[in-house]
Amino acid sequence: LTVAVGIDQGVISAKSTYFDPGFVEVAGRKISNFDGKARGTVDMQTALSQSLNVGMVHITRLVTKEVQRDYFYNFGLNKKTNIDLPNESANLVRNLESRRDIEHFTASFGQGIAMTPISTVRALATLANGGALVEPHVVKRINYKTGLSKEREVTSGARVIKPETAEDVTRMMVYSVDNILKNGKTKLPNYSVAAKTGTAQIAKPGGGGYSDTDFLHSFVGYFPAYDPQFFIFLYTVKPKGVSFSSETLTDPFSEVVKFLINYYELPPDR
């Protein structure tokens, strides 16, 4: 989402570069890449493929924290999806109202905020939907005991980013699958798949920072990338013996993709 904001605002492209020293200091606090290592001069494709926190902070500085917040709200991060199920929880995004830069910088790579799975899907599905917000449903019709019924129509919501932006980010995600993920071993020669891994630290109970041992791994993707028929979101909480979601969820994601292609007999798109 942060990369999409930067591209939509015209301040970055997949090939634009920045200098990555491995960390940035903000108000006496240090924000580091996941491994703490510097990359030197790198392009934004690398920042996305390698999940470089410093790269996301760089984008936020370019667009300003106010613009970032407005985009994130337009992606629906501050609202429930109102999906056809009871007891939907709200997202925790109060940090986006903070006047402190550091809250917005950490939010750019997902720290300091928390979203429900369905809200995460709605926001990221905007990329697959040509830049327009998706309204999720689990049923086609609701039948009431009175005999009345209500159809649940699938509609596209407000436009959040330009179609060209959605396509650019999709192309970057396809590049990651084809060339970076498992060193390109997940590439499907005849199908374009857009995907992104996510590895998040879990907050300590009662506050006081993040755990060094507990993580939430996520994996999001859609295909065929430029005319998506399926959107997949996988996550696992506190996996043991592994550090990154690329180690836990790449194979399950790939198996689901292959199953859906075969079951629904999807024609190749490349």
C-alpha positions as CSV (number, residue, x, y, z in Angstrom):
1,L,0.0,0.0,0.0
2,T,2.8,2.4,0.8
3,V,4.5,1.7,-2.6
4,A,1.1,2.3,-4.2
5,V,0.8,5.7,-2.5
6,G,4.2,6.7,-3.6
7,I,3.6,5.7,-7.2
8,D,0.1,7.3,-7.3
9,Q,1.6,10.6,-6.0
10,G,4.3,10.5,-8.7
11,V,7.2,10.6,-6.3
12,I,8.6,7.1,-7.0
13,S,8.6,4.4,-9.6
14,A,9.8,0.8,-9.6
15,K,13.1,1.9,-11.0
16,S,13.6,5.1,-8.8
17,T,16.4,4.8,-6.3
18,Y,17.3,5.9,-2.7
19,F,20.2,5.3,-0.4
20,D,19.6,2.7,2.2
21,P,22.0,2.8,5.2
22,G,20.1,0.1,7.0
23,F,18.4,2.3,9.5
24,V,17.0,5.8,10.0
25,E,16.8,7.8,13.2
26,V,13.7,9.7,14.1
27,A,13.3,11.7,17.3
28,G,16.0,9.7,19.0
29,R,14.5,6.4,17.9
30,K,16.0,4.0,15.4
31,I,14.0,2.3,12.6
32,S,16.0,-0.5,11.0
33,N,15.5,-3.0,8.2
34,F,14.4,-6.4,9.3
35,D,18.0,-7.6,9.3
36,G,19.6,-4.2,10.2
37,K,21.8,-4.3,7.1
38,A,22.5,-1.5,4.7
39,R,21.8,-2.0,1.0
40,G,23.4,1.2,-0.3
41,T,21.7,2.7,-3.4
42,V,18.8,0.5,-4.3
43,D,15.6,0.8,-6.4
44,M,12.0,0.6,-5.2
45,Q,11.5,-2.8,-6.7
46,T,14.2,-4.1,-4.3
47,A,12.6,-2.2,-1.4
48,L,9.3,-4.0,-2.1
49,S,10.8,-7.4,-2.9
50,Q,13.0,-7.4,0.2
51,S,10.5,-5.7,2.5
52,L,12.9,-2.9,3.4
53,N,11.5,-0.7,6.2
54,V,13.9,2.1,5.4
55,G,12.5,2.2,1.8
56,M,9.0,2.6,3.1
57,V,10.0,5.4,5.4
58,H,11.7,7.1,2.4
59,I,8.3,7.0,0.6
60,T,6.4,8.4,3.5
61,R,8.8,11.3,3.8
62,L,8.3,12.1,0.1
63,V,4.5,12.0,0.2
64,T,4.2,13.5,3.7
65,K,2.4,11.8,6.6
66,E,-0.8,13.6,6.0
67,V,-1.1,12.3,2.4
68,Q,-0.2,8.8,3.6
69,R,-2.9,8.8,6.3
70,D,-5.5,10.0,3.8
71,Y,-4.7,7.2,1.4
72,F,-4.7,4.6,4.1
73,Y,-8.1,5.8,5.2
74,N,-9.3,5.6,1.6
75,F,-8.1,2.0,1.5
76,G,-10.5,1.5,4.4
77,L,-8.1,1.0,7.2
78,N,-10.2,3.2,9.5
79,K,-13.5,1.5,8.8
80,K,-15.1,-1.9,9.3
81,T,-15.8,-3.8,6.0
82,N,-19.4,-4.5,7.1
83,I,-19.1,-8.0,5.7
84,D,-22.2,-10.2,6.1
85,L,-21.0,-11.7,9.4
86,P,-21.6,-10.7,13.0
87,N,-19.1,-9.2,15.5
88,E,-16.6,-7.7,13.1
89,S,-13.7,-6.1,15.0
90,A,-12.4,-2.7,14.2
91,N,-8.9,-2.0,13.0
92,L,-6.4,-0.4,15.4
93,V,-5.1,2.6,13.5
94,R,-5.2,5.5,16.0
95,N,-1.5,6.1,15.4
96,L,-2.3,7.5,12.0
97,E,-3.8,10.5,13.8
98,S,-0.6,11.1,15.7
99,R,1.4,14.3,15.1
100,R,4.6,12.4,15.7
101,D,6.5,11.5,12.5
102,I,7.7,8.2,13.9
103,E,4.1,6.8,14.2
104,H,3.5,7.3,10.5
105,F,7.0,6.0,9.5
106,T,6.4,2.8,11.4
107,A,2.9,2.5,10.0
108,S,4.4,2.6,6.5
109,F,5.6,-0.9,7.0
110,G,2.8,-2.1,9.2
111,Q,4.1,-1.5,12.7
112,G,2.0,0.4,15.3
113,I,-1.2,-0.4,13.5
114,A,-3.3,-3.7,13.3
115,M,-5.9,-4.8,10.9
116,T,-8.3,-7.7,10.7
117,P,-7.8,-10.3,8.0
118,I,-10.9,-9.2,6.0
119,S,-9.9,-5.6,6.2
120,T,-6.4,-6.5,5.0
121,V,-7.9,-8.3,2.1
122,R,-10.2,-5.4,1.2
123,A,-7.3,-2.9,1.2
124,L,-4.9,-5.0,-0.8
125,A,-7.6,-6.2,-3.2
126,T,-7.8,-2.6,-4.4
127,L,-4.5,-3.4,-6.3
128,A,-6.2,-6.4,-8.0
129,N,-9.3,-4.4,-8.7
130,G,-7.7,-1.7,-10.8
131,G,-7.5,0.8,-8.0
132,A,-11.1,0.7,-6.9
133,L,-12.1,-0.3,-3.4
134,V,-13.7,-3.8,-3.1
135,E,-16.9,-4.4,-1.1
136,P,-16.5,-8.0,0.3
137,H,-19.4,-10.4,0.8
138,V,-19.7,-14.0,1.9
139,V,-23.2,-14.6,0.7
140,K,-25.3,-13.7,-2.3
141,R,-28.6,-13.3,-0.5
142,I,-29.9,-12.9,3.0
143,N,-33.3,-14.6,3.7
144,Y,-35.3,-13.2,6.7
145,K,-37.8,-15.1,8.8
146,T,-40.5,-12.7,7.7
147,G,-40.2,-14.1,4.2
148,L,-38.3,-11.1,2.8
149,S,-34.9,-11.3,1.4
150,K,-32.0,-9.0,0.4
151,E,-29.6,-9.5,-2.4
152,R,-26.0,-8.8,-1.8
153,E,-24.7,-7.3,-5.0
154,V,-21.0,-7.2,-5.7
155,T,-20.0,-3.7,-6.5
156,S,-16.8,-1.7,-6.8
157,G,-16.4,1.1,-4.3
158,A,-14.7,4.5,-4.6
159,R,-11.5,4.8,-6.6
160,V,-8.4,5.0,-4.3
161,I,-5.5,4.9,-6.8
162,K,-5.3,5.3,-10.5
163,P,-5.6,2.1,-12.7
164,E,-2.0,2.7,-13.9
165,T,-0.8,2.7,-10.3
166,A,-2.5,-0.6,-9.6
167,E,-0.9,-2.1,-12.7
168,D,2.5,-0.8,-11.8
169,V,2.4,-2.3,-8.3
170,T,1.0,-5.5,-9.7
171,R,3.9,-5.7,-12.1
172,M,6.3,-5.2,-9.2
173,M,4.6,-8.0,-7.2
174,V,4.7,-10.3,-10.2
175,Y,8.4,-9.6,-10.6
176,S,8.9,-10.6,-7.0
177,V,7.2,-14.0,-7.6
178,D,9.0,-14.6,-10.8
179,N,12.5,-13.6,-9.7
180,I,12.9,-13.2,-5.9
181,L,10.6,-15.6,-4.1
182,K,12.6,-18.8,-3.5
183,N,15.0,-17.5,-6.2
184,G,12.4,-17.7,-8.9
185,K,11.4,-21.3,-8.2
186,T,7.8,-20.4,-7.6
187,K,7.4,-18.8,-11.0
188,L,4.6,-20.4,-13.2
189,P,5.7,-20.1,-16.8
190,N,2.2,-19.8,-18.2
191,Y,0.5,-17.8,-15.4
192,S,1.2,-14.4,-13.9
193,V,0.9,-14.4,-10.1
194,A,1.2,-11.2,-8.0
195,A,2.1,-11.8,-4.4
196,K,3.8,-10.3,-1.3
197,T,5.1,-11.9,1.9
198,G,4.6,-10.3,5.3
199,T,6.5,-10.9,8.6
200,A,5.3,-8.9,11.6
201,Q,6.5,-8.8,15.1
202,I,3.7,-9.4,17.7
203,A,3.3,-6.8,20.4
204,K,4.1,-7.8,23.9
205,P,1.1,-8.3,26.2
206,G,0.3,-5.1,28.1
207,G,2.5,-3.0,25.8
208,G,6.1,-2.2,26.0
209,G,7.2,-3.0,22.5
210,Y,7.4,-6.1,20.4
211,S,8.4,-9.7,21.0
212,D,11.8,-10.8,19.6
213,T,10.5,-14.4,19.2
214,D,6.8,-14.2,18.3
215,F,5.8,-13.4,14.8
216,L,2.7,-13.3,12.5
217,H,3.4,-14.5,9.0
218,S,1.2,-13.5,6.1
219,F,1.1,-14.1,2.4
220,V,-1.2,-12.3,0.0
221,G,-1.6,-12.8,-3.7
222,Y,-3.9,-12.7,-6.7
223,F,-4.0,-14.2,-10.2
224,P,-4.0,-14.1,-13.1
225,A,-2.3,-10.9,-12.1
226,Y,-3.7,-8.6,-14.8
227,D,-7.2,-10.0,-14.8
228,P,-7.6,-11.5,-11.3
229,Q,-10.1,-14.2,-10.7
230,F,-8.8,-15.2,-7.3
231,F,-7.4,-13.4,-4.3
232,I,-5.7,-15.4,-1.5
233,F,-4.7,-14.3,1.9
234,L,-2.9,-16.8,4.2
235,Y,-1.5,-16.1,7.7
236,T,-0.1,-18.1,10.6
237,V,0.4,-16.9,14.2
238,K,3.6,-17.7,16.1
239,P,5.2,-20.3,13.8
240,K,8.0,-22.3,15.3
241,G,11.5,-22.7,14.1
242,V,11.3,-20.2,11.2
243,S,11.7,-16.5,10.9
244,F,10.1,-15.3,7.7
245,S,6.8,-16.0,6.0
246,S,8.6,-16.9,2.8
247,E,9.7,-20.0,4.7
248,T,6.3,-20.9,6.0
249,L,3.6,-19.8,3.5
250,T,5.2,-19.8,0.0
251,D,4.6,-23.5,-0.6
252,P,1.0,-23.5,0.8
253,F,0.2,-20.5,-1.4
254,S,1.7,-22.1,-4.5
255,E,-0.2,-25.3,-3.9
256,V,-3.5,-23.4,-3.6
257,V,-2.8,-21.4,-6.8
258,K,-2.0,-24.6,-8.7
259,F,-5.2,-26.3,-7.4
260,L,-7.4,-23.4,-8.4
261,I,-5.9,-23.2,-11.8
262,N,-6.5,-26.9,-12.4
263,Y,-9.9,-27.1,-10.7
264,Y,-11.4,-24.2,-12.6
265,E,-9.4,-24.9,-15.8
266,L,-8.1,-21.3,-16.0
267,P,-6.5,-20.6,-19.4
268,P,-2.9,-19.4,-19.4
269,D,-2.4,-15.7,-19.5
270,R,1.2,-15.7,-20.7
